[in-house]
Amino acid sequence: MDEKLIIELDNDKIKYAVFKTNEELDYKLLTNKISKNAGIKKGKILDFEYSSKIISNDLHEIEKNVNKIFKSISVVLNQKDVFCTNLCGFKKLNGSKVEKRDLDYILNEAKNSISKNQKNNSIIHILNSNFILDKTKQDKAPLNIFGDHLSLHMTFVSIPDNNLKNIKEIFNNSDLKIDRIISKPFAENINFLNVNKKLKNFITINIGNELSTISLCQNSSLVFFKTFPFGSNSIYSDINQLCSLSKDEAKTIIENLENSKSIYIDRKFFVNSDYKKISLKHFKEIIDVRFKLL
């Protein structure tokens, strides 16, 4: 059994989880922790010294709990600066059979193209979604099959070099090497597909507190996503300004909207604010307007 430490850089907080895995890739959660960290905003390091100190203290606590000193980690991140780029590459085969080197050639040509056009970015994921041999879509890489024309649809996920350097440096400061950077939208879609194995083509919309992501999957593969710098806090802010309700009050009302048959918001929801007559129709309209903007 091997212990793995996974760290997620969230908005103003860091999430830690230690898993124990075996050769069959079964896993067991050993410990987890969520720590407030004002030095991080929307997944980016803004205050190095402050964030570094909190991370160091958190790691000391976690390592003590599991009785293990970690040397490497995987980092999950969600930033609006993450780029998702689609490319379709091809190679003429002239009647020869498809070999691994043909796929490598297409992939390397595509990587070179991304590097030239995104000079200040680093690739963190390369996803293959479609293999097409002689205009016929293949379910998997058509190795050892003869053909004339091979094309490959690829999705590249990259982040700015400086963002990556800051993340690596802050964990280097705690003697930790990053084995892998994982895009949160990518991880969420993998998890979604594992739960919904029959789905093939779909769109998911994930609205977080500060960031929202729309993702497109085709043939059970993530082919595109985009992250926007707004989330549910924008809705709560609108409600606060137009209805003078606190974030907690607004959240509770939204959670109970489906069960409400009243014309006006019930008095019981006014916990921190003075009661005022607010129609549910007006409340829903505020949410609808924000959703349309999102």
Secondary structure, DSSP 8 states (H G I E B T S, - for coil): -EEEEEEEEETTEEEEEEEEE-TT--EEEEEEEEEE-TTEETTEES-HHHHHHHHHHHHHHHHHHHT----EEEEEE--TT-EEEEEEEEEE-TT-B--HHHHHHHHHHHHHHHHHH-TTEEEEEEEEEEEEETTEEESS--TT-B-SEEEEEEEEEEEEHHHHHHHHHHHHTTT-EEEEEEEHHHHHHHHHHHH-TT--SEEEEEE-SS-EEEEEEETTEEEEEEEES--HHHHHHHHHHHH---HHHHHHHHHTTTT---SB--GGG-SSS-----BHHHHHHHHHHHHHH-
